[in-house]
């Protein structure tokens, strides 16, 4: 699994030639999967350069190897209608079926072989993150993505677990 925070800024290569860096990811909210990547704009580019997930030969945390140069195209205007950018997903509110606020999205992990989003990292607040650490939620079939928020059901809410990286764990406060 790869995290969004790890992939942003990764170098993109075609036959050992560097063609750019990943600036953002395109997500299909219906299938909950990464479908493509945006490269940074060059001085002469009006629109972002784009390649689809299916064009990746090999993907690592710091680099992506593409199959051929013909796979990089200008991002079509209508492509954003059905997909959302990963940076638009960041800081979105996460609510349950009753409308109760659970937290906000700070990162997500996806399968490097097929692009399917596997988990979302959630932040409650700065103080909660420092003391308890952030939380991890698996992306199950009942998770609904939209441009405004992410809604989950009761079963998914029960699957949320802590990352065990807060000061409480570090100070070993559970044993006192």
C-alpha positions in Angstrom: 0.0 0.0 0.0 1.1 3.5 -0.7 -0.1 6.7 1.0 -1.1 9.9 -0.8 1.5 11.8 1.3 4.2 9.5 0.0 3.3 9.7 -3.6 2.9 13.4 -4.0 6.2 14.8 -5.3 7.4 11.4 -6.7 9.4 11.5 -9.9 7.9 10.1 -13.0 10.2 8.3 -15.5 9.9 6.9 -19.0 12.8 4.7 -20.0 15.1 6.2 -17.3 14.2 9.8 -18.5 12.5 12.0 -15.9 9.4 13.6 -17.3 8.1 15.4 -14.1 6.7 15.1 -10.6 3.3 14.0 -9.4 1.4 17.0 -8.2 -2.0 15.4 -7.5 -4.1 12.3 -7.9 -7.5 11.8 -9.6 -10.0 9.7 -7.6 -13.1 8.0 -8.9 -15.6 8.5 -6.0 -17.9 5.7 -7.2 -15.3 2.9 -7.3 -13.2 4.5 -4.5 -10.0 4.2 -6.6 -7.1 6.3 -7.9 -7.6 6.5 -11.7 -4.9 8.9 -12.7 -2.1 11.3 -11.8 -1.5 15.0 -12.5 2.0 16.2 -13.2 3.3 19.6 -12.3 2.7 22.3 -14.9 5.7 23.5 -16.9 6.1 27.2 -17.9 4.4 26.6 -21.3 1.5 24.4 -20.1 -2.0 25.8 -19.8 -3.5 22.6 -18.4 -2.0 19.9 -16.3 -0.3 16.9 -17.9 -2.0 13.7 -16.9 -1.6 9.9 -17.1 -3.9 7.1 -16.2 -3.2 4.6 -13.5 -3.3 1.8 -16.0 -0.2 3.2 -17.8 2.1 2.6 -14.8 4.7 -0.1 -15.3 6.1 0.1 -11.8 5.2 2.3 -8.8 7.3 3.0 -5.7 7.1 5.6 -3.0 9.6 8.0 -4.6 9.3 7.1 -8.3 6.9 5.9 -11.0 7.9 4.2 -14.2 5.5 4.6 -17.2 5.1 2.4 -20.2 5.6 5.1 -22.9 5.7 8.8 -23.5 2.5 8.7 -25.5 0.6 8.0 -22.3 1.1 11.6 -20.9 -1.7 13.9 -22.2 -3.3 17.2 -21.3 -6.0 16.8 -18.7 -9.4 16.9 -20.5 -11.8 19.5 -19.1 -14.7 17.1 -18.6 -12.5 14.5 -16.7 -13.0 16.5 -13.5 -16.8 16.2 -13.7 -16.8 12.5 -12.7 -13.6 12.5 -10.6 -12.2 14.4 -7.6 -8.7 15.5 -6.9 -6.9 14.0 -3.9 -6.1 17.4 -2.5 -9.9 18.1 -2.5 -10.4 15.0 -0.4 -8.0 16.2 2.2 -9.5 18.0 5.2 -13.0 16.8 4.2 -15.3 16.1 7.1 -16.1 12.5 8.0 -19.6 11.9 9.4 -21.7 8.9 10.4 -25.2 8.1 9.2 -26.7 10.2 12.0 -24.7 13.2 10.9 -22.3 13.1 13.9 -18.8 14.5 13.0 -16.0 11.9 13.4 -13.0 13.8 12.1 -11.4 15.0 9.0 -9.3 13.3 6.3 -5.6 13.9 6.5 -4.2 11.0 4.4 -5.3 7.9 2.6 -3.7 4.6 1.4 -4.3 2.9 -1.9 -3.2 -0.4 -3.5 -0.2 0.2 -5.7 -1.4 -2.6 -8.1 -4.9 -1.5 -8.9 -5.4 1.9 -7.3 -8.3 0.9 -4.9 -8.4 3.1 -1.8 -7.9 0.8 1.2 -7.9 3.1 4.3 -8.3 6.7 5.3 -6.3 8.4 8.1 -8.5 10.6 10.3 -7.6 13.5 12.5 -10.0 14.6 15.3 -8.2 17.7 16.4 -4.6 18.9 17.1 -4.9 18.1 20.8 -6.4 14.7 20.2 -3.8 13.9 17.6 -1.0 14.8 20.0 -2.4 12.9 22.9 -4.1 9.8 21.4 -2.7 9.8 17.9 -4.6 9.8 14.6 -7.1 7.1 13.6 -7.3 4.6 10.7 -10.5 3.7 8.9 -10.8 0.9 6.3 -12.7 1.9 3.2 -15.6 -0.5 3.0 -18.4 -0.7 0.5 -20.6 1.5 2.7 -18.3 4.5 2.6 -19.7 7.3 0.4 -17.4 10.0 -1.1 -18.6 13.4 -2.3 -17.1 16.7 -3.0 -18.2 18.1 0.4 -17.8 15.2 2.9 -17.4 11.5 3.4 -20.3 9.5 5.0 -19.9 6.2 6.7 -22.3 3.7 8.3 -22.3 2.2 11.8 -20.3 -0.9 10.8 -17.5 1.2 9.3 -17.5 3.4 12.4 -16.8 0.4 14.5 -13.8 -0.5 12.4 -12.0 2.7 13.1 -8.8 2.1 15.1 -6.1 4.2 16.6 -2.6 4.3 15.1 -1.1 4.2 18.7 1.3 7.0 18.0 0.2 9.7 20.5 1.9 11.0 23.6 -0.4 8.9 25.8 1.2 5.7 24.3 4.7 7.3 24.4 4.4 8.2 28.1 2.8 4.7 28.7 -0.2 6.3 30.5 -2.4 3.3 30.2 -0.4 1.4 32.8 -0.7 4.1 35.5 
